[in-house]
Structure formats: structure tokens, C-alpha cells
Amino acid sequence: MHFRFISSVLCVLCALTYSGVSFAHLVYVSNEKDDTISIIDTTSNEVVNTIEVGERPRGITFSKDYSKLFICASDSDAVQVYDVAAAKLIHDLPSGEDPEQFVLHPDNKRLYIANEDDAIATVVDIESRTVIAQIEVGVEPEGMAVSHNGKWVIVTSETSNMAHWVDTEKNEIVANTLVDQRPRDAEFSLDDSELWVSSEIGGTVAVIDTATQQTRKTLSFEINGISADRIQPVGMELTKDGKLAFIALGPANHVAVVDRASLEVIEYILVGKRVWHMALTPEQDKLYTTNGVSGDVTIIDVASLKAEKSVKVGRYPWGAAVLPAEYIP
């Protein structure tokens, strides 16, 4: 595997704050059409490295110690493992066919992977590199979430319009929650009391009570000058302080900001074309959005709820994950 270095990552470490401590994080962005990952330095907000990976990379996530990056190479039918310190792909994990999205269990040992074409979720032991379970779910599974306490894994099925609740001790579905058409993403609140599920074609987000698996409220969205069929909720980010939720609205080219106390939309932020997923910095002060059609990433200032800049990356950016400054080798 070859690597294209746009500039040295070492320059990132030279970026200092007023206190003399480096807070230059790196944002890793998967590019579906280029089979690459772009790396953005959050101080300069420029691409500092581009990595060649497997075919059609989509979901990406770091290990708990940030030493490894896991990549869903969907058309390669593999989850690839990238060693951050060595800056190279080291091996593949078995994933089942067409892995699109996944979550890493808090035990840092198990990956739960959505296999869209086979209507299953595959559970992989990272250390032994073996499949330990395959769970039958609804048609076209995509969205994945894991509770912070490790009890639940959620799989959303696009055609079945359900969020499936998987008991991680049994690796079995124990409950289902019906949501609107084509659910795409799922996120637990930090205290695990709520599950948020976005429905792309339904144009809504369900806020679900974890204790009962019942929907508390269904959020809808309306933007002046944009037709309802273009408002398609996909990726979501919930702030750790419990105050805000950010919802990517796909071809509406906006991110909705929801006040989590009132469950009302308080702002719509214009970003790039076909906004897909997002990632917050560790300080929760900046939000990075992947904009598929425009091939860029928009940086949003969380305090002001304003878009500050867009950065060109590869073709069809999909997923994003942040490597905190203290873990940069």
C-alpha cells in the first residue's frame, strides 16, 4: 500500500496555543470514490496527509487507546486495521459482505458490523481476528450504535424501518423499535437514557427512551426555500454536556441544531453539498461535517453555531473520526 504525503504530519505538532500546549487534533475522513482517507490538521484546517486504503471506505473509528484506526472498506468486503504510529495498514478483519458502518464495544475487543447486503450484523473479536457471532436483523442494515455501558448495540434496518436492540451478552435481538422510513444513523446520549435514530426518507429523528424502547418524540425539520423531500436526516452528533444535537440533513445541505432540553430546532447551518456524517473535537468546540457531493469538509464553530471554513478532501467524503492531540505519534 502506498501513501501520498501532502505535507509532514510533524508540522502539526508545532502548532501551539497561547498556553504553549499543542491542541492540534487530526480529523480522519473516508473518501468513498477515491479509496482514500484524508487527514486534516485542526489548527491549520488543511489536509496534511492522504492514505490509500481499500475499496469504497465508509465507516471509520478509532480503538479506545487511539493506536488503531478501523476502516469499513465496503467493496473490499473487509474491515481494515491501520496502525497510527507506524502509519500503515497492518491487516484485515473478517467483516462479512459489504460492511458499511460499525461500532466498537467499550471493552475494546468486539466490533459490531452492519452487513447491508446480507441482512446481518457480524460480531468480530479484534484480538483473534475471528467472527464470534452473526445476528440476523432487518433488511439493509446500516446504522450502528453502542451504549456507553456496553449493554446495548443498535442496528438500524433501512427497508424494515426498525431499530433493533441487541443484547451484547447474548448477541441476540431482544427488542425492536419501529421508526420512520430508511433509518440511517443511531446515537446514544452520554448517560444512555436516550437513543436518537435518524430516518432519511421519513425526514425525521426519533428520540427513544432507552428504558422502554418507546419513542418519546419525533423531530421534523423545515427550511425556507428547500423542499421537504430534500431534507433527509442522516449522521448525528450529541454533545457531551447534554445541551445540543447536530443533525446532518443530506441534500438539504444544512445541519440542524436541536436544543435537547426543549427538543426544538434552534438553528440551521448551511454547509457543503450532501452533508453526510460529522465529528466533534474533544473540546466539543468544533464540528467537522463530511459533504459528499461537494467533496469537502465544513468546520462549524459550536459556540457561535456558524460555519467557518470548508476544506477540500477526496471524492465523496463519508465518515469522520478525530485523533486527539495527545495521541498523535
Residue, then its C-alpha position, 0 to 999 in steps of 0.5 A: m500500500h502506498f501513501r501520498f504525503i501532502s505535507s509532514v504530519l510533524c508540522v502539526l505538532c508545532a502548532l501551539t496555543y497561547s498556553g504553549v500546549s499543542f491542541a492540534h487534533l487530526v480529523y480522519v475522513s473516508n473518501e468513498k470514490d477515491d479509496t482514500i482517507s484524508i487527514i486534516d490538521t485542526t489548527s491549520n484546517e488543511v489536509v496534511n496527509t492522504i492514505e490509500v486504503g481499500e475499496r469504497p471506505r465508509g465507516i471509520t473509528f478509532s480503538k479506545d487507546y487511539s493506536k488503531l484506526f478501523i476502516c469499513a472498506s465496503d467493496s473490499d468486503a473487509v474491515q481494515v486495521y491501520d496502525v497510527a504510529a507506524a502509519k500503515l495498514i497492518h491487516d484485515l478483519p473478517s467483516g462479512e459482505d459489504p460492511e458499511q458502518f460499525v461500532l466498537h464495544p467499550d471493552n475494546k475487543r468486539l466490533y459490531i458490523a452492519n452487513e447491508d447486503d446480507a441482512i446481518a450484523t457480524v460480531v468480530d473479536i479484534e484480538s483473534r481476528t475471528v467472527i464470534a457471532q452473526i445476528e440476523v436483523g432487518v433488511e439493509p442494515e446500516g446504522m450502528a450504535v453502542s451504549h456507553n455501558g456496553k449493554w446495548v448495540i443498535v442496528t438500524s434496518e433501512t427497508s424494515n424501518m426498525a431499530h433493533w436492540v441487541d443484547t451484547e451478552k447474548n448477541e441476540i435481538v431482544a427488542n425492536t423499535l419501529v421508526d420512520q422510513r430508511p433509518r440511517d444513523a443511531e446515537f446514544s446520549l452520554d448517560d444512555s437514557e436516550l437513543w436518537v435514530s435518524s430516518e432519511i426518507g421519513g425526514t425525521v429523528a426519533v428520540i427513544d427512551t432507552a428504558t422502554q424502547q418507546t419513542r418519546k418524540t419525533l423531530s421534523f425539520e423545515i427550511n425556507g426555500i428547500s423542499a421537504d423531500r430534500i431534507q433527509p436526516v442522516g449522521m448525528e452528533l450529541t454533545k457531551d454536556g447534554k445541551l445540543a444535537f447536530i443533525a446532518l440533513g443530506p441534500a438539504n445541505h444544512v445541519a440542524v441544531v436541536d436544543r435537547a432540553s426543549l427538543e426544538v430546532i434552534e438553528y440551521i447551518l448551511v454547509g457543503k453539498r450532501v452533508w453526510h456524517m460529522a465529528l466533534t473535537p474533544e473540546q466539543d468546540k468544533l464540528y467537522t461535517t463530511n459533504g459528499v457531493s461537494g467533496d469537502v469538509t465544513i468546520i462549524d464553530v459550536a459556540s457561535l453555531k456558524a460555519e467557518k471554513s470548508v476544506k477540500v478532501g477526496r471524492y465523496p467524503w463519508g465518515a469522520a473520526v478525530l485523533p486527539a492531540e495527545y495521541i498523535p505519534 
